Structures are given as structure tokens and as C-alpha cells.
Amino acid sequence: MTLKEQLNDAMKQAMKARDDLCLSAVRMIRSSVKNREIDQKSELDDQGVVEVISTLVKQRRESIRLYQEGNRPELAAKEEAELAVLLGFLPAQLDNAEITELVTRVIRETGASSAKDMGRVMKALTPLTAGRADGKVVSDTVRQLLS
């Protein structure tokens, strides 16, 4: 079952269960996927859908941070609930130990030795971590291990 089919099924289930939050989040994903398909003039495969969802996850995390800084806990709570729904459609997320292990392996494979090589390491890491880890966390780990 493709990710798009999973989204359709989730939307139907949310409608039947009258789960407004889940329904709203799934519709947001489907809308973003459709917009990306229109922009690219082609259908997205599962990897493309994962990229769209990853972008939405990143937006939610930033919104949560801003709402918390702005002392708006009710809005932050809504964003956190949407984030939980979004994460349900992504592959299993890597924990910090797995990210560190992956970064160490890629650094060894690319022969990187200083912060100047960060771009080369990130280029090799991005396909391995797409949808499975926050890019900022991966970037910070690379920076820490190269310095």
C-alpha cells in the first residue's frame, strides 16, 4: 500500500471517527502533496510524499517553538497534536545514538577531517536520513564530530 493510499484510508477513518484534528492534519498533507505534484507536473512517489511530510513536520516544530516563546500554550498544544499525526506517516525516526553512528560511518567513508568537509558529508547523509531524522539534528551532529 502506497503512502498516498494510507493517507486516503486515514482520512476516511478520521471522518468516520469524527476526529477533527486528525482529519485536518491528513487533509493538510494531501493538499501539500497535491500542490507539489502540480508544481512538478508529475505524480509523487512514496519518497516524494515523505519529503512533503518532512517539510510539514519541520514547520510544525518551528511553530511549536515560536508559540512557546510567545506564551501561547494552547496553540502549541494544537501544533503538537498535528505533529503526532504527521509523524505517524513517516518511517521510524532515528534516535541520537543511531544518528551519531551513521554520521561517524559517513565521515569515515568520505574521508572528511574538518568542518570544511561538512557539505560533502551532508550530501552523502541526506538520502540516508530523509524523513527519518530532523536535518538540524543531523547537521549539528556532523558539525560536532568534525570540530
Buried (B, 14 or more C-beta within 10 A) or exposed (E): EEBBEBBBEBBEEBEEEEBEEBBBBBEBBBEBBEEBBEEEEEEBEBEBBBBBBBEBBBBBBEBBEEBBEEEBEEBBEBBBBBBEBBBEBBEEBBEEEBBBEBBEEBBEEBEBEEEEBBEBBBEBBEEBBBBBBBBEBBBEBBBEBBE
